[in-house]
Amino acid sequence: MYLLEKERKDLMSSCGDAALILYEYYLKKAGIDGYTYQDELVARGLGWNSHKVKQNRLKLTKEQYFLQINGKLNDKRKITVTYLHPQEIHEVNALIDNPEFVSRLLAENAVTP
């Protein structure tokens, strides 16, 4: 995953340059199975403090560049599904109020930490 130049400019203008750095870091970690995107872990990787990571993660979340859904599967395993693409996030947010959809979504994308 990567950003086109226009996407980088759009993200930077809506969230700021630090959020762009954080988002690109998230994209680099997207291919790692089970990566948890925990603020403390990301902060160590970027050389930031966890408050700065959280602040910028919340900006990304507000602008629909980052979304995490936590839940449990039928066998009681806890899982987290992370979305990093604005179009996917928009589609998921439109359907998130449907509990049946959320259960199916979590089961289809099951990654246990």
C-alpha positions as CSV (number, residue, x, y, z in Angstrom):
1,M,0.0,0.0,0.0
2,Y,1.2,3.5,-0.8
3,L,-0.2,7.0,-1.3
4,L,-0.3,8.9,-4.6
5,E,1.0,12.4,-4.4
6,K,-2.5,13.9,-4.5
7,E,-3.6,11.6,-1.7
8,R,-0.5,12.6,0.4
9,K,-1.3,16.3,-0.1
10,D,-5.0,15.8,0.8
11,L,-4.1,13.9,3.9
12,M,-1.5,16.5,4.9
13,S,-3.9,19.4,4.4
14,S,-6.7,17.7,6.4
15,C,-4.6,16.1,9.2
16,G,-1.2,17.7,9.2
17,D,2.3,16.6,8.4
18,A,2.8,14.5,11.5
19,A,-0.4,12.6,10.8
20,L,0.9,11.9,7.3
21,I,4.1,10.4,8.7
22,L,2.1,8.3,11.1
23,Y,-0.2,7.1,8.3
24,E,2.7,6.1,6.1
25,Y,4.2,4.2,9.1
26,Y,0.8,2.4,9.4
27,L,0.9,1.5,5.7
28,K,4.4,0.0,6.1
29,K,3.1,-2.2,8.9
30,A,-0.1,-3.2,7.0
31,G,1.5,-6.4,5.6
32,I,2.6,-7.7,9.0
33,D,0.1,-10.3,10.3
34,G,-1.1,-9.6,13.8
35,Y,0.4,-6.1,14.0
36,T,-1.6,-4.3,16.7
37,Y,-1.0,-0.6,15.9
38,Q,-0.7,0.1,19.6
39,D,0.3,3.7,20.3
40,E,3.2,2.8,22.5
41,L,4.6,0.4,20.0
42,V,4.2,2.9,17.1
43,A,5.8,5.6,19.3
44,R,8.9,3.6,19.8
45,G,9.1,2.9,16.1
46,L,8.8,6.5,15.2
47,G,10.8,7.9,18.1
48,W,7.8,9.9,19.3
49,N,5.9,9.8,22.6
50,S,2.6,7.9,22.8
51,H,0.6,11.1,23.3
52,K,1.8,12.4,19.9
53,V,0.8,9.1,18.2
54,K,-2.6,9.1,19.9
55,Q,-3.3,12.7,18.9
56,N,-2.4,12.1,15.3
57,R,-4.2,8.7,15.2
58,L,-7.4,10.5,16.4
59,K,-7.0,13.0,13.5
60,L,-6.6,10.2,11.1
61,T,-9.7,8.5,12.6
62,K,-11.8,11.6,12.4
63,E,-10.8,12.1,8.7
64,Q,-11.5,8.4,8.0
65,Y,-7.9,7.3,7.2
66,F,-7.8,4.9,10.2
67,L,-10.4,2.6,11.7
68,Q,-10.2,-0.3,14.1
69,I,-13.0,-2.6,15.1
70,N,-12.7,-4.7,18.1
71,G,-14.8,-7.8,18.8
72,K,-15.1,-11.4,19.7
73,L,-15.7,-14.4,17.5
74,N,-18.2,-17.1,18.4
75,D,-15.4,-19.1,19.9
76,K,-14.7,-16.1,22.3
77,R,-11.4,-15.1,20.6
78,K,-10.8,-11.4,20.8
79,I,-9.9,-9.8,17.5
80,T,-9.2,-6.4,16.0
81,V,-9.7,-5.5,12.3
82,T,-7.8,-2.4,11.1
83,Y,-8.8,-0.4,8.0
84,L,-6.4,2.1,6.4
85,H,-8.2,3.0,3.2
86,P,-10.7,5.9,3.3
87,Q,-13.1,4.2,0.8
88,E,-13.2,1.0,2.8
89,I,-13.7,3.0,6.1
90,H,-16.5,4.9,4.5
91,E,-18.3,1.7,3.5
92,V,-17.7,0.0,6.9
93,N,-19.0,3.1,8.7
94,A,-22.1,3.0,6.6
95,L,-22.8,-0.6,7.7
96,I,-21.4,-0.6,11.3
97,D,-24.8,-0.2,13.0
98,N,-25.8,-3.7,11.8
99,P,-24.6,-6.2,14.4
100,E,-24.9,-9.2,12.0
101,F,-22.7,-7.4,9.5
102,V,-20.1,-6.6,12.1
103,S,-20.0,-10.2,13.3
104,R,-19.5,-11.4,9.7
105,L,-16.9,-8.7,9.0
106,L,-14.9,-9.7,12.1
107,A,-15.1,-13.4,11.2
108,E,-14.0,-12.8,7.6
109,N,-11.0,-10.7,8.7
110,A,-10.1,-12.5,11.8
111,V,-6.5,-11.7,13.0
112,T,-5.8,-12.6,16.6
113,P,-3.3,-10.4,18.4
